Structures are given as C-alpha cells and as structure tokens.
C-alpha cells in the first residue's frame, strides 16, 4: 500500500471556518489547525472519492492524497466558489510531492521524496501534509521575494545613473510586500511552530523533525528572512532619498516663490 501526496500553494490565506462550515464541519479553527476533507466530504466533487484525503491549511496551501491531476483541478475549482481569491490560473506553480509506502517487510526509511513504514498511522499523514504544505507556501514566498529583489536591483541600477526611478506610491507598495513576506513566513506559515500532535506523540515529533530537516524548512525560512531584512534596509534608504528629493523640491519652490515676490515688489517700486 502507499499514499501519494501533492501539496500546492494557491493563495495567501484560506478561511477554514467558512470552508469547514460548508462541508458540515462546525468548529472553531485556530491559526495552527488544519482542515481535513474526507471521503464523505469529497463525494460529488470527484467521481471516485475512496481512499482520498485533502488537508487544507489557513496559510493558503492544500495537500491532496491519492489524487489524479484532473481530480485536484476539480477540487480547486470547487474551492474557488468558496474562496474567490484562489489562483486557479496555474495551480501547480508552487508544489511539492511525496510518497508514503506501507510495507512491513522493508526496514523503515525517511528519504527526500518518499518514506517507508511498517504500518500506517493517522499522524503520519498529518505530519507529511503539514511539512509539504509549509514547503510549498515557503517556495511561493521564496520566488516572490526574489522577484522583488530583481525589481530593487533595477532601481539601484537607475540610481547609479543618478535617477531614483521609483515613485512614493511604488515605494509604499514595495514596503507593503516586504512586510507581507515577514507576516506570511512567521505568522501564516508558522515555520517556527511544531504541530500540536508533536507535543503529545513522540513518534510524530521525531518524524516532523526529520522531514523538516529534509525539506530544509528552517534554513529556507532563514534565507527568506535575511533577504527580507536586506530589502527593508534598501527600501529604507530609498525612502530617505525620496524624502530628501521631496525636501529639495520644497526648498526650491520656496526659493522660487521668494524670488517671484522680490521681483513683484521691485516691479511695484519702479512703477511708483
């Protein structure tokens, strides 16, 4: 037996309370919780819902277990009716795969793309799904922060030619994106927090630590954090330059107004 995982990051945030209520799962989801859609919930969305699970995370990731490509699209299209902000234009842009094999005749193993266990436990599905969901969402942040760094490099190139090349509005948008990266990687993805089950299940804690190391979650988070700090420093310098530019323009405006006032005064004196 085996379970195949496919994790995708499709938006910034998902409202688990609203989604859960739609599927008849009435409870108050906390930030660290995830929603599990089982066979009964998936009937009517996919043709064959047997032996399938979907883990939904508030930070915008979904993990599909034993799904075909078209079945994932069916679920995503259905979810978009509940969460319009879901990006269905290219669902698999930020994705991660994994495989869980259940074989009591083989020695247990945890590798980069698959793991082998003697018997399946619910915590294994939850831990693998959580790590994959974080990895996919982290990949989304990695690509977006690199894109913003490229934009910053273009601004720096313009600055080398004596041109700032960025408006106050664009600068404000850059700062907002950088702050969003910080919020997403710490608060939303909660990379530094272990799942609740790891506090009560030693095997789950061990598996989570091993998978976190394999997917380099903390190292990747640290790189994103460092890049974000660099962006903040550069953007702060840009902000100072913009303020200085605005102050210089204001000073010149005052000088020009004073000059005009002097010219008008002299003109009136000569007329009299």
Buried (B, 14 or more C-beta within 10 A) or exposed (E): EEBBBBBBBBBBEBBBBEBBEBBEBEEEBEEEBBBBBEEEBBEEBBEEBEEBBBBBBBBBBBBBBBBBEEBBBBBBEBBBEBBEEBBEEEBBBBBBEBBBBBBEEEEEEBEEEBBBBEEBBEBBBBBBBBBBBBBBBBBBBBEBBEEBBEBBEEBEEEBEEEEBBBEEEBBEEBBEBBEBBBEBBBEBBBBEEBBEBBEEBEEBBEBBEBBBEBBEBEEBBEBBBEBBEBBBEBBEEBBEBBEEEEEEEEEEEEEEEEEEEEEEEEEEEEEE
